[in-house]
Amino acid sequence: MAVIHVADVVQCREFIFEMWRNVILKQLWKEGHRIELKSTKDGRVLDIDNPNDVDEYYDIITGTLSTELREMMKKAWTLHCGFGACCDPANFHSEGAWKL
């Protein structure tokens, strides 16, 4: 078995946020089906571009999803429910993907 180091923790984190900003959050969601992550501290909707929210946002999207969050994402992710993968060109031709 060989292990090849492709990206460090910082690069992985940047790539995850790039996918959320440029692919997941740009889907053509119907009203009421948009993915909104709420703070576990005060219940407000987190802003992926707010430096004060990014750590909590990251913890939510990389951690164990609550039942409520899974249900919300299930409703929002209808384009990918049957196939299970996001095939948008932005996903494969992003800056982070090309760096990998």
C-alpha positions in Angstrom: 0.0 0.0 0.0 1.3 3.5 -0.9 0.1 6.7 0.7 0.4 9.8 -1.4 0.1 13.2 0.3 -2.1 15.3 -2.0 -3.3 18.1 0.2 -2.8 19.3 3.8 -5.6 20.2 6.2 -5.6 23.9 5.2 -5.9 23.0 1.5 -8.7 20.5 2.1 -10.6 23.1 4.2 -10.2 25.7 1.4 -11.4 23.1 -1.2 -14.5 22.2 0.9 -15.4 25.9 1.2 -14.8 26.4 -2.6 -17.2 23.6 -3.4 -19.8 25.0 -1.0 -19.5 28.5 -2.4 -19.2 27.7 -6.1 -21.3 24.6 -6.4 -23.6 23.6 -3.5 -24.8 27.1 -2.6 -25.3 28.1 -6.3 -27.8 25.4 -7.2 -31.1 26.6 -8.4 -33.0 25.8 -5.2 -36.7 26.4 -5.0 -37.8 28.8 -2.4 -38.0 27.0 0.9 -35.4 24.4 -0.1 -32.2 26.4 0.1 -29.6 25.0 2.3 -29.2 27.3 5.3 -27.0 26.3 8.2 -27.9 27.7 11.6 -25.6 28.5 14.4 -25.8 26.0 17.3 -25.0 28.9 19.6 -27.8 31.4 18.8 -29.9 29.8 15.9 -29.1 32.5 13.3 -28.3 31.6 9.7 -24.6 31.3 9.2 -22.9 33.2 6.4 -20.2 31.2 4.6 -18.5 34.5 3.7 -18.5 36.0 7.2 -15.1 35.4 8.9 -16.9 35.1 12.2 -19.0 32.2 10.9 -16.6 30.1 8.9 -15.3 27.9 11.8 -18.8 26.9 12.9 -19.9 26.5 9.3 -16.9 24.2 8.7 -17.7 22.2 11.8 -21.3 21.7 10.7 -20.5 20.6 7.1 -17.7 18.2 8.1 -19.3 16.9 11.3 -22.1 14.5 12.0 -25.3 15.9 10.5 -28.3 16.3 12.8 -31.5 14.7 11.7 -33.0 18.1 11.1 -30.0 19.1 8.9 -30.1 15.8 7.0 -33.8 16.3 6.2 -33.3 19.9 5.1 -30.4 18.8 2.8 -32.5 15.8 1.5 -35.2 18.3 0.4 -32.7 20.7 -1.2 -30.5 18.0 -2.9 -33.2 16.6 -5.2 -31.0 17.0 -8.3 -28.5 14.5 -6.9 -30.7 12.2 -4.8 -31.0 9.4 -7.4 -27.4 9.6 -8.5 -25.6 10.7 -5.4 -23.0 12.9 -7.0 -22.7 16.5 -8.0 -21.7 16.6 -11.7 -21.6 20.4 -12.3 -18.6 21.5 -14.4 -17.7 23.9 -11.6 -17.1 20.9 -9.4 -14.4 19.5 -11.6 -12.9 22.6 -13.0 -12.5 24.7 -9.9 -9.2 26.2 -8.8 -9.0 23.7 -6.0 -9.7 20.7 -8.2 -7.0 21.8 -10.6 -4.5 22.2 -7.7 -5.2 18.6 -6.7 
